């Protein structure tokens, strides 16, 4: 048999394996808190299957889907989320009806991993529970307190209910917990999210006094408890002000930095390129989903305002400690969002060490942190965290507030 004939015979089998993936899949990560479900939708693409992760209204394209055949006839499938250094790697089993494998993601000091399964044709989020009465009323706003080994963290939750289906998110002073989707059955609320970078599972019950109390698991190790109550109309917001979390230590009111860009060019706060310009310095990590949510806005500002005197600088704080690998992750971040302003690897993701790298700041409490410098070189505002699209009106209000600030600085 000639090589060309062998390829011709193998091609239909590979194409069939790719076509077999098309459709919805109920995917589940086996977290310490139980099943962490999400939806994968696979469609035919020009170069093989395309896939998206679905969390409520959110649809996240995966970087690639690779199908491979083994000598025993099984097909392996790899769903890659390259910008988070993350993958779902599985074997197609049960006549193409299921996937079985693992989710792996690079984290500080190694990798996070959870067992992964998926069932074809099932769009359900959580497995149904027996109903023991009317569903609890969870719609609307809640003041939340998360408690872990570091102590309490306040948050504001907002949930929308459609029948038994629930969507929403938690917003903290440092960012939001992404698009969450799940259900409410009787007194039990279940929510989950998977975006390649984060894997979140929330499970709570309504108490007799109308509060919610439950657990929160993230990836394979993190656990916190949480309680939620309806907001006190006279109590103000539960979430601290993200504009006041970080201050300057520099008595001259300036932010100093000295880094090398990904192109190997030295970049300093006092470079002539910044003279008389408005400068936005963004502290981020390529591993950070909230940073990915903010990045399209920053890239848009660069395209819109550069001619009016806006400069942007991205200082990345990364996971691995391997400079070559960390710089590649930053480049993936830039390609994903069309970032054309200079980016630099500034140090490790540890917030304490990052603050030591920038001693003009009192501390760093969140990624992203965005620093606004006027034309006179003085720091005007520092914003910690990011309220992403999942926060709805809060996100829209934040974007409007930031754009008004940039316009005002440019007008000086």
Number of C-alpha atoms within 10 A of each C-alpha: 5 7 8 9 9 10 10 11 11 11 11 11 12 16 13 10 21 23 16 17 25 18 16 22 24 21 27 23 25 19 21 16 17 12 17 26 29 28 24 26 21 22 15 15 12 6 9 16 21 21 25 20 22 21 24 20 11 17 16 15 17 21 16 17 22 15 19 14 15 9 6 6 8 16 19 19 22 18 23 22 20 18 24 23 19 25 23 24 21 22 21 22 14 11 8 15 14 19 25 20 19 18 25 21 21 17 17 13 9 10 14 15 21 19 17 22 23 23 20 19 14 14 17 15 23 19 9 10 11 8 12 9 9 10 17 18 13 21 15 13 17 22 21 26 22 19 17 13 8 7 9 14 16 20 24 23 23 18 16 15 16 10 9 13 18 20 21 25 24 23 25 24 22 23 22 23 22 26 24 25 28 25 23 26 19 18 20 20 24 22 27 29 27 26 23 24 22 18 20 23 27 22 21 21 20 21 13 8 7 15 17 23 19 18 18 20 21 20 24 18 10 12 17 18 17 21 20 22 18 16 16 11 7 6 7 8 14 20 17 14 13 20 15 11 18 19 17 17 14 14 7 11 15 19 21 14 16 15 17 16 18 15 9 9 11 12 17 14 18 13 10 9 11 18 14 13 21 28 25 23 20 24 23 28 28 27 28 18 25 24 23 22 18 21 22 16 15 21 17 15 17 20 13 11 15 15 9 13 17 24 20 22 21 23 23 26 27 27 22 18 14 10 14 9 14 22 19 14 23 25 17 17 21 21 12 15 17 14 20 15 15 17 23 24 20 22 22 21 21 13 16 12 14 20 16 14 16 16 15 19 19 15 19 22 17 22 25 28 22 22 20 22 24 21 18 15 20 15 21 14 17 21 21 23 25 28 28 26 17 23 23 13 12 14 16 13 12 14 17 11 11 14 13 12 15 19 14 11 20 17 11 9
